[in-house]
Amino acid sequence: MAYESDGGTQTARTRRLRPWLWGAASVLAVATLAGVGVGAQRVVGAQPVTSKAPSAAVPTPSAPLVTGLPDFTVLVDTVGPSVVNIRTVERVAPTPLPDADEQMREFFRRFGIPLPPGVAPRGPRNPRGEPEQIQRGVGSGFVYSADGYILTNAHVVDGADEVIVTLSDKREFKARVVGADRRTDVALVKIDANGLRPVRIGDVDRLRVGEWVVAIGSPFGLDNTVTAGIVSAKQRETGDFLPFIQTDVAINPGNSGGPLINMRGEVVGINSQIYSRSGGFMGISFAIPIDEAVQVAEQLRQFGKVTRGRIGVAIEPVTKEVAEAVGLGGTRGALVRGVENGSPAAKAGIEPGDVILRFDGKVVDKSVDLPRIVGATKPGSRVPVEIWRRGATRTVTVTVGALEEEPVVTAQTPGGAQATPLGLTVRELSAAERRELKVEGGVRVTEVSGAAASAGIQPGDVVVGVGNQPVGSVRDLERALADAPKGRAIGLLIRRGDWAQWVLVRP
């Protein structure tokens, strides 16, 4: 259909289409403005204009936020010489075939059939006369200091009888494992070498999501392999003591222990884990933040092991329901679910149901923050702890203990009982049981079902409180449960072995 814009006549069909064309042009103009960052426009109405009218000024597009791709060549030339390959050897004594089975071994050899697992062919024998089976592993690492200390993963050197470090200039050295910490998967090894170039340590706090990062390592044994990507997340919680750096850098078996490097050529992490359903890279990998790794490395360097603080509490997140139940205006802090009898927390007066808001002046925003803060505190230190209890904050002083294996708590099998709400069946405590538990009252749980079972209460637990009300008998428990607000979660204080725990039961 022809359309004349110089004032010529138009057909009726053209006139019918003209308002639609004006409207489309207006929408397109608004969309163009929005695309270059101009504030939202409100179109009141479209006024027709002829082609002779001056055209509206089109804003110049703003400069793009990202231009081109980074060049990693200088970075690799600078940091590459600090990255090492780590090979490990583990000697395993297999189950040898009896002498009578020598003919069977020859049968396997003649027909090219692989030997059964654990059976080694004739070869080097140990002093006991048995053949040795050698298992080899490969990983990565980087020069931490010029005097020969190398940082890598604990799982790279775990169980190794021999560790061999190969530098970028192909020099090889037998390494000594100074120490390894399985909780953080950090290990420190030492070689006697000259001319080492240590890496520069970066600031993890400055690392931003979306920032380019590079990994150098030995995936599948391929030395000095460089891969690149971006930081896809920070503070990724996959362990008690580590907020991992998540990236989309290609990390594969053999990359473990290698450095994660920012665009300034600084090491910001140690590549440690991958998420995979196939055993290979699937777009998600995790690195240990370098500040956490350095803290561990310095303790390994000085003492050969890592000592962490502990206060003896069991914690859980502060959910919206928990915050309402304890009167806390927000989901922050760490809810104390249990306190170990005789622990530093118990001696300081911390109770189940308290919410820890600050530890040694450091804010506890989430429950996962507390183990890291306490673990980084030197045992024996006296530190202030701010807690929330019964609608108000208070501060107690805790003498931090040393982290050790958690005690095993076993439940006792009770006798006859009386049914109560929430799915609890309880009975009175005997005088002997009160003396043993060092409590003045309480009721023993004999059977659990319903809401109480869902909350984690177990037979053998002793209920000593409901909310802020102490429980000395079955009658006290029934009265306290009857007075509890309807439709809201109920906090029960229980004793389990040496632990006092606060459990939130949702009816």
C-alpha positions in Angstrom: 0.0 0.0 0.0 1.5 3.3 -1.1 1.6 6.2 1.4 2.5 9.7 0.4 3.9 11.9 3.2 4.2 15.1 1.3 0.6 16.3 1.8 -0.9 14.1 -0.9 -4.3 12.5 -0.6 -4.8 9.2 1.3 -7.1 6.4 0.9 -9.6 5.5 3.7 -7.6 2.4 4.5 -4.5 4.5 5.0 -6.3 6.9 7.3 -7.6 3.9 9.4 -4.0 2.5 9.8 -2.4 5.9 10.6 -3.4 6.1 14.3 -2.0 2.6 14.8 1.3 3.6 13.2 1.5 6.7 15.5 0.9 4.5 18.6 3.5 2.0 17.6 6.0 4.7 17.0 5.3 6.2 20.4 5.7 2.9 22.2 9.0 2.3 20.3 10.3 5.7 21.3 9.4 5.1 25.0 11.1 1.7 24.9 14.2 3.2 23.3 14.4 5.8 26.1 14.0 3.2 28.7 16.7 1.1 27.1 19.3 3.9 27.6 18.6 4.5 31.2 16.1 7.4 31.1 13.5 7.3 33.8 10.1 5.7 33.2 7.9 7.7 30.9 4.1 7.9 31.1 2.4 8.4 27.7 -0.9 10.3 28.2 -1.9 10.3 24.5 -0.5 10.1 21.0 -0.8 13.2 18.9 -0.4 12.7 15.1 2.5 14.5 13.4 3.2 14.9 9.7 6.5 14.1 8.2 7.2 17.8 7.8 7.4 18.3 11.6 10.9 18.3 13.1 11.9 14.8 14.4 12.3 14.4 18.2 15.9 14.2 19.4 17.1 10.7 20.2 19.4 10.4 23.2 22.9 9.1 22.6 23.2 5.5 24.0 25.2 5.3 27.2 28.6 3.6 27.1 28.4 -0.2 27.5 29.2 -1.5 31.0 31.4 -4.3 29.7 33.6 -4.1 26.6 35.5 -7.0 25.1 37.1 -10.0 26.9 40.0 -9.9 29.3 43.5 -11.0 28.2 45.0 -13.4 30.7 48.5 -13.8 29.2 50.3 -11.4 31.5 48.6 -12.8 34.5 49.5 -16.4 33.6 53.2 -15.3 32.9 53.3 -13.7 36.3 51.6 -16.3 38.5 52.3 -19.5 36.5 55.8 -20.0 37.8 54.4 -20.2 41.3 52.0 -23.1 40.6 53.3 -26.6 41.2 52.2 -30.1 40.3 51.9 -32.6 43.2 52.2 -36.3 42.8 51.6 -38.7 45.6 52.5 -42.4 46.1 50.8 -44.8 48.5 52.1 -48.3 48.9 49.5 -50.9 49.7 50.2 -54.5 50.5 47.7 -56.6 48.5 46.4 -60.0 49.4 49.0 -62.3 47.7 48.0 -65.4 45.8 49.1 -68.6 47.4 51.9 -70.5 45.8 49.4 -73.0 44.5 47.8 -70.3 42.5 50.9 -69.4 40.5 49.5 -71.4 37.6 46.4 -69.3 37.8 48.4 -66.1 37.5 50.2 -67.5 34.5 46.7 -68.3 33.0 45.6 -64.7 33.3 48.9 -63.5 31.8 48.8 -65.9 28.8 45.2 -65.0 27.8 45.5 -61.3 28.5 42.9 -61.3 31.3 43.3 -58.6 33.9 44.3 -59.8 37.3 41.7 -59.8 40.0 41.6 -56.7 42.3 44.2 -56.7 45.0 46.5 -59.2 43.1 49.7 -57.7 41.9 51.9 -59.3 39.2 55.4 -60.4 39.9 57.5 -57.4 40.8 59.2 -55.6 43.7 58.7 -57.3 47.0 58.7 -55.8 50.4 60.9 -57.3 53.2 58.1 -59.7 54.1 58.3 -61.1 50.5 54.9 -59.8 49.4 54.5 -57.8 46.2 53.7 -54.1 46.6 50.8 -52.4 45.0 51.4 -48.7 44.3 48.6 -46.2 44.0 49.3 -42.8 42.6 47.5 -39.5 42.8 47.9 -36.1 41.3 47.0 -32.6 42.4 48.1 -29.0 42.4 49.5 -26.5 44.8 51.3 -23.1 44.8 54.3 -21.5 46.5 53.3 -19.9 49.7 56.7 -18.6 50.8 60.1 -18.3 49.3 61.6 -20.7 51.9 59.8 -23.7 50.3 56.3 -23.9 51.9 53.6 -25.1 49.5 49.9 -24.8 50.0 47.5 -27.4 48.7 44.4 -29.5 49.8 44.5 -31.9 52.6 42.8 -34.6 50.5 45.6 -34.3 48.0 48.3 -35.6 50.5 46.0 -37.6 52.7 47.5 -41.1 53.3 50.5 -40.5 51.0 53.7 -42.3 51.7 55.6 -40.1 49.3 54.8 -36.5 48.0 56.7 -35.2 44.9 56.5 -31.6 43.9 57.3 -30.6 40.4 57.9 -26.9 39.7 57.1 -25.1 36.5 60.7 -25.3 35.4 60.5 -29.1 35.7 62.6 -29.4 38.8 61.3 -32.2 41.2 61.6 -32.4 45.0 60.4 -34.8 47.6 58.2 -32.9 50.0 57.5 -33.2 53.7 54.0 -32.8 54.9 54.1 -30.2 57.6 50.5 -30.6 58.6 47.0 -31.0 57.2 43.6 -29.9 58.5 40.7 -32.0 57.2 38.0 -29.6 58.5 39.1 -26.9 56.0 40.8 -29.3 53.5 44.1 -27.2 53.8 47.5 -28.8 53.9 51.0 -27.3 54.1 54.1 -29.1 52.6 57.7 -28.2 52.6 60.5 -28.6 49.9 64.2 -27.6 50.0 64.5 -25.5 46.9 65.9 -22.2 45.8 64.6 -19.5 43.4 61.0 -20.0 44.4 58.5 -17.3 43.5 55.7 -17.0 46.1 52.2 -15.9 45.1 50.7 -12.6 46.2 47.8 -13.0 48.6 44.6 -11.2 47.7 41.8 -9.6 49.8 38.7 -11.8 49.7 36.5 -9.0 51.0 37.2 -7.1 47.8 36.2 -10.0 45.6 32.9 -9.4 43.9 30.4 -11.7 42.3 30.7 -11.4 38.5 34.5 -10.7 38.7 36.8 -12.6 36.4 39.0 -15.3 38.0 41.6 -17.8 36.7 42.6 -21.3 37.8 46.0 -22.9 37.1 46.5 -26.5 37.9 47.0 -30.1 36.7 43.5 -31.4 35.7 43.8 -35.1 34.8 47.6 -34.7 35.2 47.9 -32.1 32.5 50.4 -29.7 34.1 50.0 -25.9 33.9 46.5 -25.9 32.5 44.8 -22.5 32.6 41.0 -22.1 32.9 39.0 -18.9 33.4 35.5 -17.9 34.5 33.7 -15.6 36.9 32.8 -15.6 40.6 29.2 -16.9 40.6 28.6 -16.6 44.4 30.3 -15.9 47.7 29.8 -17.1 51.2 28.4 -20.4 49.9 27.8 -22.6 52.9 29.0 -26.1 52.3 30.8 -26.7 55.6 31.0 -25.8 59.3 34.1 -23.7 59.1 34.2 -22.5 55.5 32.1 -20.0 53.4 33.2 -21.2 50.0 33.8 -19.1 46.9 31.6 -20.5 44.1 32.8 -20.0 40.5 32.1 -21.3 37.0 35.8 -21.9 36.3 36.4 -25.4 34.9 37.8 -27.4 37.8 38.5 -31.2 37.3 40.3 -33.9 39.2 43.9 -32.8 39.5 43.0 -29.1 39.9 42.6 -29.7 43.7 45.0 -27.5 45.7 45.7 -25.1 42.8 45.2 -21.3 43.1 42.2 -19.2 42.2 43.5 -15.9 40.9 41.9 -12.5 40.5 42.7 -10.1 37.7 45.3 -8.4 39.8 47.3 -11.6 39.8 46.5 -12.2 43.5 45.5 -15.6 44.9 42.0 -15.3 46.4 41.2 -19.0 47.0 42.3 -22.7 46.8 40.4 -24.8 44.4 38.9 -27.6 46.4 35.6 -29.1 45.2 33.3 -29.5 42.3 29.6 -30.2 42.0 29.2 -33.0 39.6 26.9 -35.9 38.7 29.4 -37.3 36.2 32.7 -36.9 38.0 33.7 -34.1 35.7 33.1 -30.3 35.6 29.5 -29.3 35.3 29.7 -25.5 35.7 30.0 -25.2 39.4 33.2 -25.3 41.5 34.2 -24.2 45.0 37.3 -22.6 46.3 38.5 -22.2 49.9 38.8 -18.4 50.7 42.5 -17.6 50.9 42.1 -15.7 54.2 40.7 -18.8 55.9 43.5 -20.9 54.3 46.2 -18.6 55.5 45.0 -18.7 59.1 45.2 -22.5 58.9 48.5 -22.5 57.2 50.1 -20.3 59.8 49.0 -22.6 62.6 50.3 -25.6 60.7 53.6 -23.9 60.1 54.0 -23.0 63.8 52.5 -26.0 65.6 51.9 -28.7 62.9 48.2 -28.8 63.8 45.2 -26.5 64.1 43.6 -25.6 67.4 40.1 -24.2 67.5 37.9 -22.7 70.1 34.7 -24.2 71.4 32.1 -23.2 73.9 29.9 -26.4 74.0 26.6 -25.3 72.4 24.3 -26.8 69.8 22.8 -24.2 67.6 20.2 -23.8 64.8 19.0 -20.9 62.6 16.6 -18.3 63.9 13.6 -18.8 61.7 10.6 -16.4 61.6 8.7 -18.8 64.0 11.6 -18.9 66.4 12.0 -15.1 66.3 8.3 -14.7 67.2 8.5 -17.4 69.9 11.4 -15.6 71.7 10.3 -12.1 71.0 13.2 -11.2 68.8 12.5 -8.6 66.1 14.2 -10.3 63.2 15.7 -13.5 61.9 19.3 -12.9 63.1 21.8 -14.6 65.5 22.2 -18.2 66.4 19.6 -20.0 68.5 21.1 -22.1 71.3 19.3 -25.4 71.0 21.5 -27.2 73.6 24.2 -26.6 76.1 26.7 -29.2 77.1 26.9 -29.8 80.9 30.1 -28.4 82.3 31.0 -26.7 79.1 32.3 -23.1 78.8 28.9 -21.9 77.8 27.2 -23.6 80.7 29.7 -22.1 83.1 29.1 -18.7 81.7 25.3 -19.0 82.2 24.2 -19.5 78.6 20.9 -21.4 78.5 19.0 -23.3 75.8 16.6 -20.9 74.1 19.1 -18.0 74.2 20.0 -16.3 70.9 23.6 -15.4 70.5 23.8 -12.0 68.7 27.5 -11.1 69.1 30.6 -13.1 70.0 33.8 -11.2 71.1 32.4 -8.1 69.5 31.7 -9.8 66.1 28.1 -9.8 64.8 26.5 -13.2 64.4 24.2 -12.5 61.5 23.4 -16.2 60.7 23.8 -19.3 62.8 26.6 -20.6 60.5 28.7 -17.6 61.4 29.1 -18.7 65.0 31.2 -21.8 64.5 33.7 -19.9 62.4 34.0 -17.0 64.9 34.3 -19.3 67.9 36.7 -21.6 66.0 39.0 -18.7 65.2 39.2 -17.6 68.8 42.2 -18.8 70.8 41.4 -21.3 73.5 41.7 -19.8 77.0 40.5 -16.4 75.8 37.8 -14.6 77.9 35.4 -13.0 75.5 32.1 -11.1 75.9 29.0 -12.8 74.4 25.8 -10.8 73.8 22.6 -12.9 74.0 18.9 -12.4 73.7 16.9 -13.8 76.6 13.2 -13.2 77.6 12.8 -10.1 75.6 16.0 -8.3 76.4 19.8 -8.4 75.6 22.4 -9.2 78.2 26.2 -9.9 78.0 28.0 -12.8 79.6 31.7 -13.6 79.6 32.8 -17.0 78.3 36.2 -18.6 78.7 36.7 -20.4 75.3 37.8 -24.0 75.4 39.6 -26.2 72.9 37.6 -28.0 70.2 37.6 -31.8 70.7 35.4 -34.7 69.6 31.8 -34.3 70.6 30.7 -36.7 73.3 28.4 -39.5 72.4 25.0 -39.1 74.1 22.9 -42.2 74.6 19.2 -42.2 75.6 17.9 -44.2 78.5 14.9 -46.6 78.3 12.2 -45.5 80.7 9.4 -47.4 82.3 5.6 -46.8 82.5 4.2 -43.3 81.8 1.3 -41.0 81.3 0.1 -39.4 78.0 0.2 -35.6 77.5 -0.4 -33.3 74.5 1.9 -32.8 71.6 2.5 -36.5 71.2 4.5 -36.9 74.4 4.2 -39.7 76.9 6.0 -38.9 80.2 6.5 -40.1 83.8 7.7 -38.6 87.0 11.4 -38.6 87.8 12.5 -40.7 90.8 14.7 -39.1 93.5 17.7 -41.1 92.3 17.2 -39.8 88.8 17.0 -36.2 90.0 20.2 -36.6 91.9 21.9 -38.2 88.9 20.8 -35.5 86.5 21.3 -32.7 89.1 17.9 -31.3 88.6 15.2 -30.3 91.0 12.3 -31.5 88.8 11.3 -32.6 85.4 9.5 -35.5 83.6 11.0 -38.4 81.7 9.8 -39.0 78.1 8.9 -42.6 77.5 7.2 -42.4 74.1 7.1 -39.8 71.3 4.8 -39.3 68.3 3.3 -36.5 66.3 4.6 -33.0 66.7 7.1 -33.9 69.4 8.6 -36.6 67.2 8.9 -34.2 64.3 10.7 -31.7 66.5 13.4 -34.3 67.4 12.4 -35.2 71.0 13.4 -38.8 71.8 12.5 -41.4 74.4 14.7 -40.9 77.4 14.7 -37.1 77.2 13.8 -35.2 80.4 11.5 -32.1 80.0 12.5 -29.5 82.5 10.7 -26.4 81.2 8.1 -25.1 78.8 8.9 -21.6 77.6 9.9 -19.6 80.6 8.1 -21.9 83.1 9.9 -24.7 84.9 8.5 -28.2 84.9 8.7 -30.2 88.1 6.0 -32.8 87.5 3.6 -34.2 85.0 1.0 -31.8 86.3 3.3 -28.8 85.8 3.8 -29.9 82.1 0.1 -30.3 81.5 -0.7 -26.9 83.0 2.1 -25.2 81.0 1.0 -26.7 77.7 -2.6 -25.8 78.4 -1.6 -22.1 79.0 0.6 -21.9 75.9 -0.8 -19.6 73.1 -2.9 -21.6 70.6 -1.6 -22.1 67.1 2.0 -21.0 67.9 5.2 -23.0 68.3 6.0 -24.1 71.9 9.6 -24.1 73.2 10.5 -27.1 75.4 13.6 -27.2 77.5 14.9 -30.8 77.7 17.9 -32.7 79.2 19.5 -35.4 77.1 22.5 -37.0 78.8 24.9 -34.1 79.7 23.2 -31.7 77.3 20.3 -29.3 78.0 18.5 -28.5 74.8 15.8 -26.1 73.6 13.4 -27.7 71.2 10.7 -25.8 69.2 7.5 -28.0 68.8 5.1 -26.9 66.2 1.6 -28.2 67.0 
